């Protein structure tokens, strides 16, 4: 049975691509309707079939859409394009795949784009979900004697390098007048980190949902979540060439993500059941993750870019990324999309 939410109009916030360079928000749909070609002509490349490669993780609208994508397929076909899906465990490898041209549109946390931009990955921010600070946390085993972040000094802490939780660890340590140098950071992907955590090879683990929720249900204790420390935005990012040449395809994909976001926001149990069936992650863990995941695509604003700049500046100051970057450079102003108002 196909999953199709009905009765939802195109959201006015879609595609912050239409944010004017001066910081004023224009009508995104108008900018995209006029983008890429004069009236009455197809966008560049429309006569050739384009493959739109969507990178996703096992949470949120992209994963839901991967399981129920008939409508997306139809709309892309009408524009001479087809979709391919590529799954990732985390944001950094997804953005590396974007560098290689193997991913066109992705869904990642707030820190991977900073590392990607520093590494020269050609992407742009196009939309964001609302902040979700409770959806990531520093956890310890239920019986651990560690009770505070300050007590992590000298301990082994697992984290996925360049992911959103990497920044959470930085901020949590900073609050206790500590730095990454004060702990033994062990860079591990989620699956390997969970094995190390369960076997006692690390003292703490910094992780995001739904892996966080699964660990909690198995007895892990939250030492500190992101509330008061980080926003934990999830971003929709697009390969720069596709965003510049075929914004019509980007809009089609984001329209579908927005419809699924609107549905998932009020159907946590149904969304968790779909995700559990498709991902192999326990339903209870996914339901907990869904209940603390705020949905609804939002525009990229100067404030959002400023928060990304703060992350970039923090990692540069720590020497984690080699050079300073300007987050706003990973955003295309309305001028790139024709005669937007």
Secondary structure by P-SEA (a helix, b strand, c coil): cccccccccccccccccccccccccccaaaaaaaccccccccccccccbbbbbbbbccccaaaaaaaccaaaaaaaaaacbbbbbbbbcccaaaaaaaaacccccccccccaaaaaaaaccbbbbcccccccccccccccccccccccccccccbbbbbccccaaaaaaaaaaaaacccccccbbbbbcaaaaaaaaaaccccbbbbccaaaaaaaaabbbbcccccccccccccccccaaaaaccaaaaaaaaaaaaaaaaaaaacaaaaaaaaaacccccaaaaaaaaaacccccccccaaaaaaaaaaaaaaaaaccccccccccccccccccccccc
